[in-house]
Amino acid sequence: MTAEREESVTQLPLPGSLSFQSGTGYLLGKVGSVARQRWTTTLAQTGVSPNQFLVLMALAETGQVCQQFLAGVIGIDPRNIVPILDSLEGRGLVSRETDPADRRRRLIELTGAGRRIAAELSALGEQTEREMLASVPRADQESLRRILRSVLDAARPSA
């Protein structure tokens, strides 16, 4: 490399020191990308897809619910939840039965195997979060969650 070329390279800003790289949108995008990569890696350990994760974790919290409610609570079109439920039922993680009060509705709940994998996913998620936020003081972690919830709430379209 020529001396002139070497001098111009040494004058370049260091990675991460450009002004746009301190913008909130950029930082949220980068953190989101890292978090998604780690989340995907975590899910791969259990063979669960992101949409299957949503269903399993929602059912772990709600217990037995109708298919329509489940779709709404996780933000998936009711028509698109059927193949997700089919795959989970095929793996023995959820069961579906007809609602005795309304034969048109299907009730969904976790099986024993589904409860075990939901608990495993929860533990893996907590471990991943602890690792990602290890350098952030606990009080700041809660502030971060509160701020992110506020940003998400503000970004939702109003009814």
TORTORVO-145500 format. One record per residue (C-alpha): residue number from 1; residue in three letters; x negated, y negated, z negated. Coordinates in steps of 0.1 Angstrom, whole numbers, plus 5000, padded with zeros to 4 digits. Layout:
{seq = NUM type = ALA X = X Y = Y Z = Z}
...
END
This chain:
{seq = 1 type = MET X = 5000 Y = 5000 Z = 5000}
{seq = 2 type = THR X = 4987 Y = 4966 Z = 5009}
{seq = 3 type = ALA X = 4980 Y = 4940 Z = 4981}
{seq = 4 type = GLU X = 5007 Y = 4918 Z = 4995}
{seq = 5 type = ARG X = 5033 Y = 4946 Z = 4995}
{seq = 6 type = GLU X = 5022 Y = 4957 Z = 4960}
{seq = 7 type = GLU X = 5027 Y = 4922 Z = 4947}
{seq = 8 type = SER X = 5062 Y = 4919 Z = 4962}
{seq = 9 type = VAL X = 5072 Y = 4952 Z = 4946}
{seq = 10 type = THR X = 5060 Y = 4941 Z = 4912}
{seq = 11 type = GLN X = 5082 Y = 4910 Z = 4914}
{seq = 12 type = LEU X = 5114 Y = 4931 Z = 4919}
{seq = 13 type = PRO X = 5138 Y = 4931 Z = 4890}
{seq = 14 type = LEU X = 5137 Y = 4962 Z = 4868}
{seq = 15 type = PRO X = 5166 Y = 4987 Z = 4872}
{seq = 16 type = GLY X = 5195 Y = 4975 Z = 4851}
{seq = 17 type = SER X = 5183 Y = 4939 Z = 4849}
{seq = 18 type = LEU X = 5204 Y = 4924 Z = 4877}
{seq = 19 type = SER X = 5231 Y = 4900 Z = 4866}
{seq = 20 type = PHE X = 5260 Y = 4921 Z = 4880}
{seq = 21 type = GLN X = 5248 Y = 4951 Z = 4859}
{seq = 22 type = SER X = 5258 Y = 4933 Z = 4827}
{seq = 23 type = GLY X = 5294 Y = 4928 Z = 4840}
{seq = 24 type = THR X = 5322 Y = 4945 Z = 4821}
{seq = 25 type = GLY X = 5336 Y = 4962 Z = 4852}
{seq = 26 type = TYR X = 5302 Y = 4975 Z = 4862}
{seq = 27 type = LEU X = 5295 Y = 4988 Z = 4827}
{seq = 28 type = LEU X = 5329 Y = 5004 Z = 4824}
{seq = 29 type = GLY X = 5324 Y = 5021 Z = 4857}
{seq = 30 type = LYS X = 5289 Y = 5034 Z = 4848}
{seq = 31 type = VAL X = 5300 Y = 5046 Z = 4814}
{seq = 32 type = GLY X = 5331 Y = 5062 Z = 4829}
{seq = 33 type = SER X = 5310 Y = 5080 Z = 4855}
{seq = 34 type = VAL X = 5287 Y = 5094 Z = 4828}
{seq = 35 type = ALA X = 5316 Y = 5104 Z = 4806}
{seq = 36 type = ARG X = 5334 Y = 5121 Z = 4835}
{seq = 37 type = GLN X = 5302 Y = 5140 Z = 4845}
{seq = 38 type = ARG X = 5298 Y = 5152 Z = 4809}
{seq = 39 type = TRP X = 5336 Y = 5160 Z = 4806}
{seq = 40 type = THR X = 5335 Y = 5180 Z = 4838}
{seq = 41 type = THR X = 5304 Y = 5199 Z = 4826}
{seq = 42 type = THR X = 5323 Y = 5206 Z = 4793}
{seq = 43 type = LEU X = 5354 Y = 5219 Z = 4811}
{seq = 44 type = ALA X = 5332 Y = 5241 Z = 4834}
{seq = 45 type = GLN X = 5321 Y = 5260 Z = 4803}
{seq = 46 type = THR X = 5357 Y = 5272 Z = 4798}
{seq = 47 type = GLY X = 5368 Y = 5275 Z = 4834}
{seq = 48 type = VAL X = 5395 Y = 5249 Z = 4829}
{seq = 49 type = SER X = 5403 Y = 5222 Z = 4855}
{seq = 50 type = PRO X = 5410 Y = 5186 Z = 4845}
{seq = 51 type = ASN X = 5447 Y = 5190 Z = 4850}
{seq = 52 type = GLN X = 5448 Y = 5223 Z = 4831}
{seq = 53 type = PHE X = 5430 Y = 5205 Z = 4803}
{seq = 54 type = LEU X = 5457 Y = 5179 Z = 4802}
{seq = 55 type = VAL X = 5484 Y = 5205 Z = 4799}
{seq = 56 type = LEU X = 5466 Y = 5226 Z = 4773}
{seq = 57 type = MET X = 5458 Y = 5197 Z = 4751}
{seq = 58 type = ALA X = 5492 Y = 5182 Z = 4753}
{seq = 59 type = LEU X = 5509 Y = 5215 Z = 4744}
{seq = 60 type = ALA X = 5485 Y = 5219 Z = 4715}
{seq = 61 type = GLU X = 5498 Y = 5186 Z = 4701}
{seq = 62 type = THR X = 5535 Y = 5188 Z = 4711}
{seq = 63 type = GLY X = 5543 Y = 5225 Z = 4708}
{seq = 64 type = GLN X = 5570 Y = 5239 Z = 4730}
{seq = 65 type = VAL X = 5584 Y = 5213 Z = 4754}
{seq = 66 type = CYS X = 5604 Y = 5213 Z = 4786}
{seq = 67 type = GLN X = 5584 Y = 5212 Z = 4818}
{seq = 68 type = GLN X = 5598 Y = 5178 Z = 4828}
{seq = 69 type = PHE X = 5588 Y = 5162 Z = 4795}
{seq = 70 type = LEU X = 5553 Y = 5178 Z = 4797}
{seq = 71 type = ALA X = 5548 Y = 5163 Z = 4832}
{seq = 72 type = GLY X = 5558 Y = 5129 Z = 4820}
{seq = 73 type = VAL X = 5537 Y = 5129 Z = 4788}
{seq = 74 type = ILE X = 5505 Y = 5137 Z = 4808}
{seq = 75 type = GLY X = 5514 Y = 5115 Z = 4838}
{seq = 76 type = ILE X = 5518 Y = 5142 Z = 4865}
{seq = 77 type = ASP X = 5546 Y = 5143 Z = 4890}
{seq = 78 type = PRO X = 5570 Y = 5171 Z = 4879}
{seq = 79 type = ARG X = 5567 Y = 5188 Z = 4912}
{seq = 80 type = ASN X = 5529 Y = 5189 Z = 4909}
{seq = 81 type = ILE X = 5528 Y = 5205 Z = 4875}
{seq = 82 type = VAL X = 5543 Y = 5238 Z = 4888}
{seq = 83 type = PRO X = 5510 Y = 5251 Z = 4903}
{seq = 84 type = ILE X = 5491 Y = 5241 Z = 4872}
{seq = 85 type = LEU X = 5515 Y = 5260 Z = 4850}
{seq = 86 type = ASP X = 5514 Y = 5290 Z = 4874}
{seq = 87 type = SER X = 5476 Y = 5291 Z = 4871}
{seq = 88 type = LEU X = 5476 Y = 5288 Z = 4833}
{seq = 89 type = GLU X = 5504 Y = 5314 Z = 4830}
{seq = 90 type = GLY X = 5483 Y = 5337 Z = 4853}
{seq = 91 type = ARG X = 5454 Y = 5334 Z = 4828}
{seq = 92 type = GLY X = 5477 Y = 5341 Z = 4799}
{seq = 93 type = LEU X = 5473 Y = 5307 Z = 4784}
{seq = 94 type = VAL X = 5509 Y = 5294 Z = 4786}
{seq = 95 type = SER X = 5543 Y = 5310 Z = 4786}
{seq = 96 type = ARG X = 5575 Y = 5298 Z = 4803}
{seq = 97 type = GLU X = 5610 Y = 5307 Z = 4794}
{seq = 98 type = THR X = 5644 Y = 5294 Z = 4803}
{seq = 99 type = ASP X = 5659 Y = 5269 Z = 4779}
{seq = 100 type = PRO X = 5689 Y = 5287 Z = 4762}
{seq = 101 type = ALA X = 5706 Y = 5253 Z = 4759}
{seq = 102 type = ASP X = 5702 Y = 5244 Z = 4796}
{seq = 103 type = ARG X = 5694 Y = 5273 Z = 4820}
{seq = 104 type = ARG X = 5680 Y = 5248 Z = 4846}
{seq = 105 type = ARG X = 5652 Y = 5238 Z = 4823}
{seq = 106 type = ARG X = 5620 Y = 5257 Z = 4816}
{seq = 107 type = LEU X = 5603 Y = 5256 Z = 4782}
{seq = 108 type = ILE X = 5565 Y = 5257 Z = 4781}
{seq = 109 type = GLU X = 5543 Y = 5267 Z = 4752}
{seq = 110 type = LEU X = 5508 Y = 5279 Z = 4745}
{seq = 111 type = THR X = 5501 Y = 5315 Z = 4739}
{seq = 112 type = GLY X = 5476 Y = 5327 Z = 4713}
{seq = 113 type = ALA X = 5449 Y = 5326 Z = 4740}
{seq = 114 type = GLY X = 5460 Y = 5292 Z = 4750}
{seq = 115 type = ARG X = 5458 Y = 5279 Z = 4714}
{seq = 116 type = ARG X = 5423 Y = 5294 Z = 4711}
{seq = 117 type = ILE X = 5410 Y = 5277 Z = 4743}
{seq = 118 type = ALA X = 5427 Y = 5244 Z = 4734}
{seq = 119 type = ALA X = 5408 Y = 5245 Z = 4700}
{seq = 120 type = GLU X = 5376 Y = 5253 Z = 4719}
{seq = 121 type = LEU X = 5381 Y = 5224 Z = 4743}
{seq = 122 type = SER X = 5388 Y = 5201 Z = 4714}
{seq = 123 type = ALA X = 5356 Y = 5211 Z = 4696}
{seq = 124 type = LEU X = 5336 Y = 5208 Z = 4728}
{seq = 125 type = GLY X = 5351 Y = 5174 Z = 4735}
{seq = 126 type = GLU X = 5343 Y = 5162 Z = 4700}
{seq = 127 type = GLN X = 5307 Y = 5174 Z = 4703}
{seq = 128 type = THR X = 5303 Y = 5157 Z = 4737}
{seq = 129 type = GLU X = 5317 Y = 5125 Z = 4723}
{seq = 130 type = ARG X = 5294 Y = 5126 Z = 4693}
{seq = 131 type = GLU X = 5264 Y = 5131 Z = 4716}
{seq = 132 type = MET X = 5274 Y = 5102 Z = 4739}
{seq = 133 type = LEU X = 5281 Y = 5078 Z = 4711}
{seq = 134 type = ALA X = 5253 Y = 5089 Z = 4688}
{seq = 135 type = SER X = 5235 Y = 5056 Z = 4690}
{seq = 136 type = VAL X = 5267 Y = 5035 Z = 4684}
{seq = 137 type = PRO X = 5276 Y = 5028 Z = 4647}
{seq = 138 type = ARG X = 5309 Y = 5044 Z = 4636}
{seq = 139 type = ALA X = 5326 Y = 5010 Z = 4631}
{seq = 140 type = ASP X = 5317 Y = 5001 Z = 4666}
{seq = 141 type = GLN X = 5330 Y = 5034 Z = 4680}
{seq = 142 type = GLU X = 5364 Y = 5027 Z = 4665}
{seq = 143 type = SER X = 5363 Y = 4991 Z = 4679}
{seq = 144 type = LEU X = 5354 Y = 5005 Z = 4713}
{seq = 145 type = ARG X = 5384 Y = 5029 Z = 4712}
{seq = 146 type = ARG X = 5407 Y = 5001 Z = 4702}
{seq = 147 type = ILE X = 5394 Y = 4978 Z = 4730}
{seq = 148 type = LEU X = 5396 Y = 5005 Z = 4756}
{seq = 149 type = ARG X = 5432 Y = 5013 Z = 4746}
{seq = 150 type = SER X = 5440 Y = 4976 Z = 4749}
{seq = 151 type = VAL X = 5424 Y = 4974 Z = 4784}
{seq = 152 type = LEU X = 5444 Y = 5005 Z = 4795}
{seq = 153 type = ASP X = 5476 Y = 4992 Z = 4781}
{seq = 154 type = ALA X = 5471 Y = 4959 Z = 4799}
{seq = 155 type = ALA X = 5463 Y = 4976 Z = 4831}
{seq = 156 type = ARG X = 5496 Y = 4997 Z = 4831}
{seq = 157 type = PRO X = 5523 Y = 4983 Z = 4854}
{seq = 158 type = SER X = 5551 Y = 4968 Z = 4834}
{seq = 159 type = ALA X = 5586 Y = 4983 Z = 4838}
END
